[in-house]
Amino acid sequence: MELLLENDVQTRQAGARLATCLQELQQGAVVYLQGDLGAGKTTFSQGLIASLGHSGPVKSPTYTLVEPYEISGRKVLHFDLYRLGDPEELEFLGVRDYFQSENICLIEWPIKGEGYLAKPDIVVELQAVPGGRQMTLAGVSAFGNKVLARYRQANV
């Protein structure tokens, strides 16, 4: 599925819409966020995390690698692996413990953690284009496809 997002507001709304679909299905997910620097990955994450019920700021965890949120008894983990030197560093963080079925894991720069991350349910690709951002959503698992089917219905 491809959508043109004209600004940051629409990018946050796209994240919020995905959050709504995840809440309806009441299951965790692994979401890979791909795109160049400044493409909108953190903006998308801000919309998703806020829509789940977080009222504080959502910043990019560029230096901490992961920012955990406890929202209504559910864990949301926002990863930014841009500054990761070696994927093996994720073992020292105990990254495998984060990938539990009820957790929502948003992972920016997943290529940097290849071999140490759970497989995605959904891949969100954001790319700067004239007039805004091009967002491509792809379901990778059966659950991811189910979420995106709801997303399509909500976007009509």
CNS distance restraints for C-alpha pairs under 8 A (distance, minus, plus):
assign (resid   1 and name CA) (resid 136 and name CA) 5.58 0.50 0.50
assign (resid   1 and name CA) (resid 137 and name CA) 5.20 0.50 0.50
assign (resid   1 and name CA) (resid 138 and name CA) 6.62 0.50 0.50
assign (resid   2 and name CA) (resid 134 and name CA) 6.97 0.50 0.50
assign (resid   2 and name CA) (resid 135 and name CA) 5.56 0.50 0.50
assign (resid   2 and name CA) (resid 136 and name CA) 4.42 0.50 0.50
assign (resid   2 and name CA) (resid 137 and name CA) 6.43 0.50 0.50
assign (resid   3 and name CA) (resid 134 and name CA) 5.92 0.50 0.50
assign (resid   3 and name CA) (resid 135 and name CA) 5.20 0.50 0.50
assign (resid   3 and name CA) (resid 136 and name CA) 6.54 0.50 0.50
assign (resid   4 and name CA) (resid 132 and name CA) 6.83 0.50 0.50
assign (resid   4 and name CA) (resid 133 and name CA) 5.76 0.50 0.50
assign (resid   4 and name CA) (resid 134 and name CA) 4.72 0.50 0.50
assign (resid   4 and name CA) (resid 135 and name CA) 6.19 0.50 0.50
assign (resid   5 and name CA) (resid  10 and name CA) 5.47 0.50 0.50
assign (resid   5 and name CA) (resid  11 and name CA) 5.87 0.50 0.50
assign (resid   5 and name CA) (resid 132 and name CA) 5.61 0.50 0.50
assign (resid   5 and name CA) (resid 133 and name CA) 5.03 0.50 0.50
assign (resid   5 and name CA) (resid 134 and name CA) 6.19 0.50 0.50
assign (resid   5 and name CA) (resid 135 and name CA) 6.95 0.50 0.50
assign (resid   6 and name CA) (resid  10 and name CA) 6.39 0.50 0.50
assign (resid   6 and name CA) (resid  11 and name CA) 7.83 0.50 0.50
assign (resid   6 and name CA) (resid 131 and name CA) 5.83 0.50 0.50
assign (resid   6 and name CA) (resid 132 and name CA) 4.18 0.50 0.50
assign (resid   6 and name CA) (resid 133 and name CA) 6.25 0.50 0.50
assign (resid   7 and name CA) (resid  11 and name CA) 6.36 0.50 0.50
assign (resid   7 and name CA) (resid 132 and name CA) 5.72 0.50 0.50
assign (resid   7 and name CA) (resid 133 and name CA) 7.38 0.50 0.50
assign (resid   8 and name CA) (resid  12 and name CA) 6.13 0.50 0.50
assign (resid   8 and name CA) (resid  40 and name CA) 7.55 0.50 0.50
assign (resid   8 and name CA) (resid  43 and name CA) 6.68 0.50 0.50
assign (resid   9 and name CA) (resid  13 and name CA) 6.17 0.50 0.50
assign (resid  10 and name CA) (resid  14 and name CA) 6.10 0.50 0.50
assign (resid  11 and name CA) (resid  15 and name CA) 6.50 0.50 0.50
assign (resid  11 and name CA) (resid  40 and name CA) 7.05 0.50 0.50
assign (resid  11 and name CA) (resid  43 and name CA) 6.40 0.50 0.50
assign (resid  11 and name CA) (resid  44 and name CA) 5.33 0.50 0.50
assign (resid  11 and name CA) (resid  47 and name CA) 7.46 0.50 0.50
assign (resid  12 and name CA) (resid  16 and name CA) 6.16 0.50 0.50
assign (resid  12 and name CA) (resid  43 and name CA) 5.78 0.50 0.50
assign (resid  12 and name CA) (resid  44 and name CA) 4.86 0.50 0.50
assign (resid  12 and name CA) (resid  45 and name CA) 7.35 0.50 0.50
assign (resid  12 and name CA) (resid  46 and name CA) 6.37 0.50 0.50
assign (resid  12 and name CA) (resid  47 and name CA) 3.97 0.50 0.50
assign (resid  12 and name CA) (resid  48 and name CA) 7.00 0.50 0.50
assign (resid  13 and name CA) (resid  17 and name CA) 6.07 0.50 0.50
assign (resid  13 and name CA) (resid  44 and name CA) 7.71 0.50 0.50
assign (resid  13 and name CA) (resid  47 and name CA) 5.98 0.50 0.50
assign (resid  13 and name CA) (resid  48 and name CA) 7.93 0.50 0.50
assign (resid  14 and name CA) (resid  18 and name CA) 6.44 0.50 0.50
assign (resid  14 and name CA) (resid  44 and name CA) 6.71 0.50 0.50
assign (resid  14 and name CA) (resid  47 and name CA) 7.26 0.50 0.50
assign (resid  14 and name CA) (resid  48 and name CA) 7.84 0.50 0.50
assign (resid  15 and name CA) (resid  19 and name CA) 6.30 0.50 0.50
assign (resid  15 and name CA) (resid  44 and name CA) 4.74 0.50 0.50
assign (resid  15 and name CA) (resid  45 and name CA) 6.10 0.50 0.50
assign (resid  15 and name CA) (resid  46 and name CA) 7.34 0.50 0.50
assign (resid  15 and name CA) (resid  47 and name CA) 4.75 0.50 0.50
assign (resid  15 and name CA) (resid  48 and name CA) 4.23 0.50 0.50
assign (resid  15 and name CA) (resid  49 and name CA) 7.96 0.50 0.50
assign (resid  16 and name CA) (resid  20 and name CA) 6.28 0.50 0.50
assign (resid  16 and name CA) (resid  44 and name CA) 7.91 0.50 0.50
assign (resid  16 and name CA) (resid  47 and name CA) 4.81 0.50 0.50
assign (resid  16 and name CA) (resid  48 and name CA) 4.29 0.50 0.50
assign (resid  16 and name CA) (resid  49 and name CA) 7.50 0.50 0.50
assign (resid  16 and name CA) (resid  50 and name CA) 7.32 0.50 0.50
assign (resid  16 and name CA) (resid  51 and name CA) 5.05 0.50 0.50
assign (resid  16 and name CA) (resid  52 and name CA) 7.73 0.50 0.50
assign (resid  17 and name CA) (resid  21 and name CA) 6.46 0.50 0.50
assign (resid  17 and name CA) (resid  48 and name CA) 7.36 0.50 0.50
assign (resid  17 and name CA) (resid 151 and name CA) 6.81 0.50 0.50
assign (resid  17 and name CA) (resid 154 and name CA) 7.45 0.50 0.50
assign (resid  18 and name CA) (resid  22 and name CA) 6.29 0.50 0.50
assign (resid  18 and name CA) (resid  48 and name CA) 6.66 0.50 0.50
assign (resid  18 and name CA) (resid 147 and name CA) 7.76 0.50 0.50
assign (resid  18 and name CA) (resid 151 and name CA) 6.40 0.50 0.50
assign (resid  19 and name CA) (resid  23 and name CA) 6.12 0.50 0.50
assign (resid  19 and name CA) (resid  48 and name CA) 5.07 0.50 0.50
assign (resid  19 and name CA) (resid  49 and name CA) 7.38 0.50 0.50
assign (resid  19 and name CA) (resid  51 and name CA) 6.22 0.50 0.50
assign (resid  19 and name CA) (resid  52 and name CA) 6.14 0.50 0.50
assign (resid  20 and name CA) (resid  24 and name CA) 6.20 0.50 0.50
assign (resid  20 and name CA) (resid  51 and name CA) 7.23 0.50 0.50
assign (resid  20 and name CA) (resid  52 and name CA) 7.46 0.50 0.50
assign (resid  21 and name CA) (resid  25 and name CA) 6.50 0.50 0.50
assign (resid  21 and name CA) (resid 147 and name CA) 5.89 0.50 0.50
assign (resid  21 and name CA) (resid 148 and name CA) 7.91 0.50 0.50
assign (resid  21 and name CA) (resid 150 and name CA) 6.09 0.50 0.50
assign (resid  21 and name CA) (resid 151 and name CA) 6.28 0.50 0.50
assign (resid  22 and name CA) (resid  26 and name CA) 6.12 0.50 0.50
assign (resid  22 and name CA) (resid  27 and name CA) 6.56 0.50 0.50
assign (resid  22 and name CA) (resid  28 and name CA) 7.33 0.50 0.50
assign (resid  22 and name CA) (resid  29 and name CA) 7.81 0.50 0.50
assign (resid  22 and name CA) (resid 147 and name CA) 6.53 0.50 0.50
assign (resid  23 and name CA) (resid  27 and name CA) 7.25 0.50 0.50
assign (resid  23 and name CA) (resid  52 and name CA) 7.61 0.50 0.50
assign (resid  25 and name CA) (resid 147 and name CA) 7.62 0.50 0.50
assign (resid  27 and name CA) (resid 101 and name CA) 6.93 0.50 0.50
assign (resid  27 and name CA) (resid 102 and name CA) 5.48 0.50 0.50
assign (resid  27 and name CA) (resid 103 and name CA) 7.66 0.50 0.50
assign (resid  28 and name CA) (resid 100 and name CA) 7.64 0.50 0.50
assign (resid  28 and name CA) (resid 101 and name CA) 5.26 0.50 0.50
assign (resid  28 and name CA) (resid 102 and name CA) 4.13 0.50 0.50
assign (resid  28 and name CA) (resid 103 and name CA) 4.53 0.50 0.50
assign (resid  28 and name CA) (resid 104 and name CA) 4.66 0.50 0.50
assign (resid  28 and name CA) (resid 105 and name CA) 7.75 0.50 0.50
assign (resid  29 and name CA) (resid 101 and name CA) 7.01 0.50 0.50
assign (resid  29 and name CA) (resid 102 and name CA) 7.44 0.50 0.50
assign (resid  29 and name CA) (resid 103 and name CA) 6.48 0.50 0.50
assign (resid  29 and name CA) (resid 104 and name CA) 4.77 0.50 0.50
assign (resid  29 and name CA) (resid 105 and name CA) 6.21 0.50 0.50
assign (resid  29 and name CA) (resid 120 and name CA) 7.55 0.50 0.50
assign (resid  29 and name CA) (resid 121 and name CA) 6.06 0.50 0.50
assign (resid  29 and name CA) (resid 122 and name CA) 7.82 0.50 0.50
assign (resid  29 and name CA) (resid 144 and name CA) 7.75 0.50 0.50
assign (resid  30 and name CA) (resid  99 and name CA) 7.72 0.50 0.50
assign (resid  30 and name CA) (resid 104 and name CA) 5.98 0.50 0.50
assign (resid  30 and name CA) (resid 105 and name CA) 4.78 0.50 0.50
assign (resid  30 and name CA) (resid 106 and name CA) 6.22 0.50 0.50
assign (resid  30 and name CA) (resid 107 and name CA) 7.63 0.50 0.50
assign (resid  30 and name CA) (resid 118 and name CA) 7.24 0.50 0.50
assign (resid  30 and name CA) (resid 119 and name CA) 7.13 0.50 0.50
assign (resid  30 and name CA) (resid 120 and name CA) 4.81 0.50 0.50
assign (resid  30 and name CA) (resid 121 and name CA) 5.31 0.50 0.50
assign (resid  30 and name CA) (resid 122 and name CA) 6.66 0.50 0.50
assign (resid  31 and name CA) (resid 104 and name CA) 7.69 0.50 0.50
assign (resid  31 and name CA) (resid 105 and name CA) 6.05 0.50 0.50
assign (resid  31 and name CA) (resid 106 and name CA) 4.91 0.50 0.50
assign (resid  31 and name CA) (resid 107 and name CA) 6.18 0.50 0.50
assign (resid  31 and name CA) (resid 120 and name CA) 5.54 0.50 0.50
assign (resid  31 and name CA) (resid 121 and name CA) 6.03 0.50 0.50
assign (resid  31 and name CA) (resid 122 and name CA) 4.89 0.50 0.50
assign (resid  31 and name CA) (resid 123 and name CA) 5.74 0.50 0.50
assign (resid  31 and name CA) (resid 124 and name CA) 7.16 0.50 0.50
assign (resid  32 and name CA) (resid 106 and name CA) 6.09 0.50 0.50
assign (resid  32 and name CA) (resid 107 and name CA) 4.91 0.50 0.50
assign (resid  32 and name CA) (resid 108 and name CA) 6.27 0.50 0.50
assign (resid  32 and name CA) (resid 109 and name CA) 7.63 0.50 0.50
assign (resid  32 and name CA) (resid 110 and name CA) 6.19 0.50 0.50
assign (resid  32 and name CA) (resid 120 and name CA) 6.08 0.50 0.50
assign (resid  32 and name CA) (resid 122 and name CA) 6.37 0.50 0.50
assign (resid  32 and name CA) (resid 123 and name CA) 4.75 0.50 0.50
assign (resid  32 and name CA) (resid 124 and name CA) 6.06 0.50 0.50
assign (resid  33 and name CA) (resid  41 and name CA) 5.94 0.50 0.50
assign (resid  33 and name CA) (resid 106 and name CA) 6.94 0.50 0.50
assign (resid  33 and name CA) (resid 107 and name CA) 5.70 0.50 0.50
assign (resid  33 and name CA) (resid 108 and name CA) 4.72 0.50 0.50
assign (resid  33 and name CA) (resid 109 and name CA) 6.59 0.50 0.50
assign (resid  33 and name CA) (resid 110 and name CA) 7.24 0.50 0.50
assign (resid  33 and name CA) (resid 123 and name CA) 6.16 0.50 0.50
assign (resid  33 and name CA) (resid 124 and name CA) 4.92 0.50 0.50
assign (resid  33 and name CA) (resid 125 and name CA) 6.02 0.50 0.50
assign (resid  33 and name CA) (resid 126 and name CA) 7.62 0.50 0.50
assign (resid  34 and name CA) (resid  41 and name CA) 7.05 0.50 0.50
assign (resid  34 and name CA) (resid 108 and name CA) 6.20 0.50 0.50
assign (resid  34 and name CA) (resid 109 and name CA) 5.90 0.50 0.50
assign (resid  34 and name CA) (resid 110 and name CA) 7.30 0.50 0.50
assign (resid  34 and name CA) (resid 123 and name CA) 7.41 0.50 0.50
assign (resid  34 and name CA) (resid 124 and name CA) 6.12 0.50 0.50
assign (resid  34 and name CA) (resid 125 and name CA) 4.70 0.50 0.50
assign (resid  34 and name CA) (resid 126 and name CA) 6.23 0.50 0.50
assign (resid  35 and name CA) (resid  39 and name CA) 5.69 0.50 0.50
assign (resid  35 and name CA) (resid  40 and name CA) 7.85 0.50 0.50
assign (resid  35 and name CA) (resid  41 and name CA) 7.13 0.50 0.50
assign (resid  35 and name CA) (resid 109 and name CA) 7.74 0.50 0.50
assign (resid  35 and name CA) (resid 125 and name CA) 5.69 0.50 0.50
assign (resid  35 and name CA) (resid 126 and name CA) 5.00 0.50 0.50
assign (resid  35 and name CA) (resid 127 and name CA) 5.73 0.50 0.50
assign (resid  36 and name CA) (resid 126 and name CA) 7.77 0.50 0.50
assign (resid  36 and name CA) (resid 127 and name CA) 6.93 0.50 0.50
assign (resid  39 and name CA) (resid 126 and name CA) 5.63 0.50 0.50
assign (resid  39 and name CA) (resid 127 and name CA) 5.39 0.50 0.50
assign (resid  39 and name CA) (resid 128 and name CA) 5.57 0.50 0.50
assign (resid  39 and name CA) (resid 133 and name CA) 7.09 0.50 0.50
assign (resid  40 and name CA) (resid  44 and name CA) 6.03 0.50 0.50
assign (resid  40 and name CA) (resid 126 and name CA) 6.49 0.50 0.50
assign (resid  40 and name CA) (resid 127 and name CA) 7.97 0.50 0.50
assign (resid  40 and name CA) (resid 133 and name CA) 7.81 0.50 0.50
assign (resid  41 and name CA) (resid  45 and name CA) 6.27 0.50 0.50
assign (resid  41 and name CA) (resid 108 and name CA) 6.69 0.50 0.50
assign (resid  41 and name CA) (resid 126 and name CA) 6.90 0.50 0.50
assign (resid  42 and name CA) (resid  46 and name CA) 6.07 0.50 0.50
assign (resid  42 and name CA) (resid  59 and name CA) 7.37 0.50 0.50
assign (resid  42 and name CA) (resid  60 and name CA) 6.00 0.50 0.50
assign (resid  42 and name CA) (resid 108 and name CA) 7.87 0.50 0.50
assign (resid  43 and name CA) (resid  47 and name CA) 6.52 0.50 0.50
assign (resid  44 and name CA) (resid  48 and name CA) 6.40 0.50 0.50
assign (resid  45 and name CA) (resid  49 and name CA) 6.00 0.50 0.50
assign (resid  45 and name CA) (resid  58 and name CA) 7.94 0.50 0.50
assign (resid  45 and name CA) (resid  78 and name CA) 7.70 0.50 0.50
assign (resid  45 and name CA) (resid 106 and name CA) 7.26 0.50 0.50
assign (resid  46 and name CA) (resid  50 and name CA) 5.95 0.50 0.50
assign (resid  46 and name CA) (resid  58 and name CA) 5.58 0.50 0.50
assign (resid  46 and name CA) (resid  59 and name CA) 7.71 0.50 0.50
assign (resid  47 and name CA) (resid  51 and name CA) 5.99 0.50 0.50
assign (resid  48 and name CA) (resid  52 and name CA) 6.40 0.50 0.50
assign (resid  49 and name CA) (resid  53 and name CA) 6.82 0.50 0.50
assign (resid  49 and name CA) (resid  54 and name CA) 5.98 0.50 0.50
assign (resid  49 and name CA) (resid  58 and name CA) 7.56 0.50 0.50
assign (resid  49 and name CA) (resid  76 and name CA) 7.57 0.50 0.50
assign (resid  50 and name CA) (resid  54 and name CA) 4.71 0.50 0.50
assign (resid  50 and name CA) (resid  55 and name CA) 6.15 0.50 0.50
assign (resid  50 and name CA) (resid  58 and name CA) 7.99 0.50 0.50
assign (resid  52 and name CA) (resid  71 and name CA) 6.92 0.50 0.50
assign (resid  53 and name CA) (resid  71 and name CA) 6.19 0.50 0.50
assign (resid  53 and name CA) (resid  72 and name CA) 7.43 0.50 0.50
assign (resid  54 and name CA) (resid  69 and name CA) 7.69 0.50 0.50
assign (resid  54 and name CA) (resid  71 and name CA) 6.21 0.50 0.50
assign (resid  60 and name CA) (resid  78 and name CA) 7.93 0.50 0.50
assign (resid  60 and name CA) (resid  80 and name CA) 6.68 0.50 0.50
assign (resid  61 and name CA) (resid  65 and name CA) 5.13 0.50 0.50
assign (resid  61 and name CA) (resid  66 and name CA) 5.48 0.50 0.50
assign (resid  61 and name CA) (resid  67 and name CA) 5.72 0.50 0.50
assign (resid  61 and name CA) (resid  78 and name CA) 7.13 0.50 0.50
assign (resid  61 and name CA) (resid  79 and name CA) 6.29 0.50 0.50
assign (resid  61 and name CA) (resid  80 and name CA) 5.43 0.50 0.50
assign (resid  62 and name CA) (resid  66 and name CA) 7.90 0.50 0.50
assign (resid  62 and name CA) (resid  79 and name CA) 7.95 0.50 0.50
assign (resid  62 and name CA) (resid  80 and name CA) 5.21 0.50 0.50
assign (resid  62 and name CA) (resid  81 and name CA) 6.80 0.50 0.50
assign (resid  62 and name CA) (resid  82 and name CA) 6.54 0.50 0.50
assign (resid  62 and name CA) (resid  83 and name CA) 6.55 0.50 0.50
assign (resid  63 and name CA) (resid  83 and name CA) 7.07 0.50 0.50
assign (resid  65 and name CA) (resid  79 and name CA) 5.45 0.50 0.50
assign (resid  65 and name CA) (resid  80 and name CA) 5.14 0.50 0.50
assign (resid  65 and name CA) (resid  81 and name CA) 5.73 0.50 0.50
assign (resid  65 and name CA) (resid  83 and name CA) 7.81 0.50 0.50
assign (resid  65 and name CA) (resid  84 and name CA) 7.61 0.50 0.50
assign (resid  66 and name CA) (resid  77 and name CA) 6.52 0.50 0.50
assign (resid  66 and name CA) (resid  78 and name CA) 5.47 0.50 0.50
assign (resid  66 and name CA) (resid  79 and name CA) 4.27 0.50 0.50
assign (resid  66 and name CA) (resid  80 and name CA) 6.39 0.50 0.50
assign (resid  67 and name CA) (resid  77 and name CA) 5.84 0.50 0.50
assign (resid  67 and name CA) (resid  78 and name CA) 5.14 0.50 0.50
assign (resid  67 and name CA) (resid  79 and name CA) 6.44 0.50 0.50
assign (resid  68 and name CA) (resid  75 and name CA) 6.92 0.50 0.50
assign (resid  68 and name CA) (resid  76 and name CA) 5.93 0.50 0.50
assign (resid  68 and name CA) (resid  77 and name CA) 4.55 0.50 0.50
assign (resid  68 and name CA) (resid  78 and name CA) 6.33 0.50 0.50
assign (resid  69 and name CA) (resid  75 and name CA) 5.76 0.50 0.50
assign (resid  69 and name CA) (resid  76 and name CA) 5.07 0.50 0.50
assign (resid  69 and name CA) (resid  77 and name CA) 6.21 0.50 0.50
assign (resid  70 and name CA) (resid  74 and name CA) 5.62 0.50 0.50
assign (resid  70 and name CA) (resid  75 and name CA) 4.80 0.50 0.50
assign (resid  70 and name CA) (resid  76 and name CA) 6.39 0.50 0.50
assign (resid  71 and name CA) (resid  75 and name CA) 6.31 0.50 0.50
assign (resid  71 and name CA) (resid  76 and name CA) 7.22 0.50 0.50
assign (resid  74 and name CA) (resid 102 and name CA) 7.20 0.50 0.50
assign (resid  74 and name CA) (resid 103 and name CA) 6.58 0.50 0.50
assign (resid  75 and name CA) (resid 102 and name CA) 7.58 0.50 0.50
assign (resid  75 and name CA) (resid 103 and name CA) 5.11 0.50 0.50
assign (resid  75 and name CA) (resid 104 and name CA) 6.47 0.50 0.50
assign (resid  76 and name CA) (resid 103 and name CA) 5.83 0.50 0.50
assign (resid  76 and name CA) (resid 104 and name CA) 4.74 0.50 0.50
assign (resid  76 and name CA) (resid 105 and name CA) 5.90 0.50 0.50
assign (resid  76 and name CA) (resid 106 and name CA) 7.69 0.50 0.50
assign (resid  77 and name CA) (resid  98 and name CA) 7.60 0.50 0.50
assign (resid  77 and name CA) (resid 103 and name CA) 7.40 0.50 0.50
assign (resid  77 and name CA) (resid 104 and name CA) 6.23 0.50 0.50
assign (resid  77 and name CA) (resid 105 and name CA) 4.77 0.50 0.50
assign (resid  77 and name CA) (resid 106 and name CA) 6.14 0.50 0.50
assign (resid  78 and name CA) (resid 105 and name CA) 6.05 0.50 0.50
assign (resid  78 and name CA) (resid 106 and name CA) 4.82 0.50 0.50
assign (resid  78 and name CA) (resid 107 and name CA) 6.12 0.50 0.50
assign (resid  78 and name CA) (resid 108 and name CA) 7.89 0.50 0.50
assign (resid  79 and name CA) (resid 105 and name CA) 7.42 0.50 0.50
assign (resid  79 and name CA) (resid 106 and name CA) 5.97 0.50 0.50
assign (resid  79 and name CA) (resid 107 and name CA) 4.63 0.50 0.50
assign (resid  79 and name CA) (resid 108 and name CA) 5.88 0.50 0.50
assign (resid  80 and name CA) (resid 107 and name CA) 6.03 0.50 0.50
assign (resid  80 and name CA) (resid 108 and name CA) 4.64 0.50 0.50
assign (resid  80 and name CA) (resid 109 and name CA) 6.26 0.50 0.50
assign (resid  81 and name CA) (resid 107 and name CA) 7.45 0.50 0.50
assign (resid  81 and name CA) (resid 108 and name CA) 6.13 0.50 0.50
assign (resid  81 and name CA) (resid 109 and name CA) 5.30 0.50 0.50
assign (resid  81 and name CA) (resid 110 and name CA) 6.68 0.50 0.50
assign (resid  81 and name CA) (resid 112 and name CA) 6.08 0.50 0.50
assign (resid  81 and name CA) (resid 113 and name CA) 6.96 0.50 0.50
assign (resid  82 and name CA) (resid 108 and name CA) 7.35 0.50 0.50
assign (resid  82 and name CA) (resid 109 and name CA) 5.64 0.50 0.50
assign (resid  82 and name CA) (resid 112 and name CA) 6.88 0.50 0.50
assign (resid  84 and name CA) (resid  89 and name CA) 7.43 0.50 0.50
assign (resid  84 and name CA) (resid 112 and name CA) 6.58 0.50 0.50
assign (resid  84 and name CA) (resid 113 and name CA) 7.77 0.50 0.50
assign (resid  85 and name CA) (resid  89 and name CA) 7.51 0.50 0.50
assign (resid  86 and name CA) (resid 112 and name CA) 7.42 0.50 0.50
assign (resid  86 and name CA) (resid 113 and name CA) 7.63 0.50 0.50
assign (resid  87 and name CA) (resid 112 and name CA) 6.12 0.50 0.50
assign (resid  87 and name CA) (resid 113 and name CA) 4.54 0.50 0.50
assign (resid  87 and name CA) (resid 114 and name CA) 6.54 0.50 0.50
assign (resid  87 and name CA) (resid 115 and name CA) 7.43 0.50 0.50
assign (resid  87 and name CA) (resid 116 and name CA) 6.63 0.50 0.50
assign (resid  88 and name CA) (resid  92 and name CA) 7.52 0.50 0.50
assign (resid  88 and name CA) (resid 113 and name CA) 7.78 0.50 0.50
assign (resid  88 and name CA) (resid 116 and name CA) 7.18 0.50 0.50
assign (resid  89 and name CA) (resid  93 and name CA) 6.84 0.50 0.50
assign (resid  90 and name CA) (resid  94 and name CA) 6.48 0.50 0.50
assign (resid  90 and name CA) (resid  95 and name CA) 5.52 0.50 0.50
assign (resid  90 and name CA) (resid 113 and name CA) 7.25 0.50 0.50
assign (resid  90 and name CA) (resid 116 and name CA) 6.78 0.50 0.50
assign (resid  91 and name CA) (resid  95 and name CA) 5.94 0.50 0.50
assign (resid  91 and name CA) (resid  96 and name CA) 7.46 0.50 0.50
assign (resid  91 and name CA) (resid 116 and name CA) 7.40 0.50 0.50
assign (resid  94 and name CA) (resid  98 and name CA) 7.46 0.50 0.50
assign (resid  95 and name CA) (resid  99 and name CA) 7.28 0.50 0.50
assign (resid  95 and name CA) (resid 116 and name CA) 7.66 0.50 0.50
assign (resid  95 and name CA) (resid 117 and name CA) 7.43 0.50 0.50
assign (resid  96 and name CA) (resid 116 and name CA) 7.60 0.50 0.50
assign (resid  96 and name CA) (resid 117 and name CA) 7.21 0.50 0.50
assign (resid  96 and name CA) (resid 118 and name CA) 7.62 0.50 0.50
assign (resid  98 and name CA) (resid 103 and name CA) 7.26 0.50 0.50
assign (resid  98 and name CA) (resid 105 and name CA) 7.74 0.50 0.50
assign (resid  99 and name CA) (resid 103 and name CA) 6.63 0.50 0.50
assign (resid  99 and name CA) (resid 105 and name CA) 7.19 0.50 0.50
assign (resid  99 and name CA) (resid 118 and name CA) 6.55 0.50 0.50
assign (resid 109 and name CA) (resid 113 and name CA) 7.74 0.50 0.50
assign (resid 110 and name CA) (resid 114 and name CA) 6.49 0.50 0.50
assign (resid 110 and name CA) (resid 117 and name CA) 7.68 0.50 0.50
assign (resid 113 and name CA) (resid 117 and name CA) 6.11 0.50 0.50
assign (resid 120 and name CA) (resid 140 and name CA) 6.36 0.50 0.50
assign (resid 120 and name CA) (resid 141 and name CA) 7.26 0.50 0.50
assign (resid 121 and name CA) (resid 139 and name CA) 5.98 0.50 0.50
assign (resid 121 and name CA) (resid 140 and name CA) 5.02 0.50 0.50
assign (resid 121 and name CA) (resid 141 and name CA) 4.85 0.50 0.50
assign (resid 121 and name CA) (resid 142 and name CA) 7.66 0.50 0.50
assign (resid 121 and name CA) (resid 143 and name CA) 6.47 0.50 0.50
assign (resid 121 and name CA) (resid 144 and name CA) 4.44 0.50 0.50
assign (resid 121 and name CA) (resid 145 and name CA) 7.83 0.50 0.50
assign (resid 122 and name CA) (resid 137 and name CA) 6.99 0.50 0.50
assign (resid 122 and name CA) (resid 138 and name CA) 5.64 0.50 0.50
assign (resid 122 and name CA) (resid 139 and name CA) 4.62 0.50 0.50
assign (resid 122 and name CA) (resid 140 and name CA) 5.56 0.50 0.50
assign (resid 122 and name CA) (resid 141 and name CA) 7.30 0.50 0.50
assign (resid 122 and name CA) (resid 144 and name CA) 5.17 0.50 0.50
assign (resid 122 and name CA) (resid 145 and name CA) 7.76 0.50 0.50
assign (resid 123 and name CA) (resid 136 and name CA) 7.97 0.50 0.50
assign (resid 123 and name CA) (resid 137 and name CA) 5.82 0.50 0.50
assign (resid 123 and name CA) (resid 138 and name CA) 5.20 0.50 0.50
assign (resid 123 and name CA) (resid 139 and name CA) 6.54 0.50 0.50
assign (resid 123 and name CA) (resid 140 and name CA) 7.15 0.50 0.50
assign (resid 124 and name CA) (resid 135 and name CA) 6.85 0.50 0.50
assign (resid 124 and name CA) (resid 136 and name CA) 5.79 0.50 0.50
assign (resid 124 and name CA) (resid 137 and name CA) 4.77 0.50 0.50
assign (resid 124 and name CA) (resid 138 and name CA) 6.64 0.50 0.50
assign (resid 125 and name CA) (resid 134 and name CA) 7.94 0.50 0.50
assign (resid 125 and name CA) (resid 135 and name CA) 5.61 0.50 0.50
assign (resid 125 and name CA) (resid 136 and name CA) 5.06 0.50 0.50
assign (resid 125 and name CA) (resid 137 and name CA) 6.51 0.50 0.50
assign (resid 126 and name CA) (resid 133 and name CA) 6.36 0.50 0.50
assign (resid 126 and name CA) (resid 134 and name CA) 5.70 0.50 0.50
assign (resid 126 and name CA) (resid 135 and name CA) 4.65 0.50 0.50
assign (resid 126 and name CA) (resid 136 and name CA) 6.59 0.50 0.50
assign (resid 127 and name CA) (resid 133 and name CA) 5.36 0.50 0.50
assign (resid 127 and name CA) (resid 134 and name CA) 5.15 0.50 0.50
assign (resid 127 and name CA) (resid 135 and name CA) 6.59 0.50 0.50
assign (resid 128 and name CA) (resid 132 and name CA) 6.08 0.50 0.50
assign (resid 128 and name CA) (resid 133 and name CA) 4.47 0.50 0.50
assign (resid 128 and name CA) (resid 134 and name CA) 6.33 0.50 0.50
assign (resid 129 and name CA) (resid 133 and name CA) 5.30 0.50 0.50
assign (resid 129 and name CA) (resid 134 and name CA) 6.30 0.50 0.50
assign (resid 137 and name CA) (resid 148 and name CA) 7.71 0.50 0.50
assign (resid 138 and name CA) (resid 144 and name CA) 7.83 0.50 0.50
assign (resid 138 and name CA) (resid 145 and name CA) 7.63 0.50 0.50
assign (resid 138 and name CA) (resid 148 and name CA) 7.66 0.50 0.50
assign (resid 139 and name CA) (resid 143 and name CA) 7.81 0.50 0.50
assign (resid 139 and name CA) (resid 144 and name CA) 4.49 0.50 0.50
assign (resid 139 and name CA) (resid 145 and name CA) 4.49 0.50 0.50
assign (resid 139 and name CA) (resid 146 and name CA) 8.00 0.50 0.50
assign (resid 139 and name CA) (resid 147 and name CA) 7.91 0.50 0.50
assign (resid 139 and name CA) (resid 148 and name CA) 6.56 0.50 0.50
assign (resid 140 and name CA) (resid 144 and name CA) 5.88 0.50 0.50
assign (resid 140 and name CA) (resid 145 and name CA) 6.83 0.50 0.50
assign (resid 141 and name CA) (resid 145 and name CA) 6.24 0.50 0.50
assign (resid 142 and name CA) (resid 146 and name CA) 6.31 0.50 0.50
assign (resid 143 and name CA) (resid 147 and name CA) 6.26 0.50 0.50
assign (resid 144 and name CA) (resid 148 and name CA) 6.24 0.50 0.50
assign (resid 145 and name CA) (resid 149 and name CA) 6.11 0.50 0.50
assign (resid 146 and name CA) (resid 150 and name CA) 6.63 0.50 0.50
assign (resid 147 and name CA) (resid 151 and name CA) 6.26 0.50 0.50
assign (resid 148 and name CA) (resid 152 and name CA) 6.08 0.50 0.50
assign (resid 149 and name CA) (resid 153 and name CA) 6.48 0.50 0.50
assign (resid 150 and name CA) (resid 154 and name CA) 6.20 0.50 0.50
assign (resid 151 and name CA) (resid 155 and name CA) 6.12 0.50 0.50
assign (resid 152 and name CA) (resid 156 and name CA) 6.43 0.50 0.50
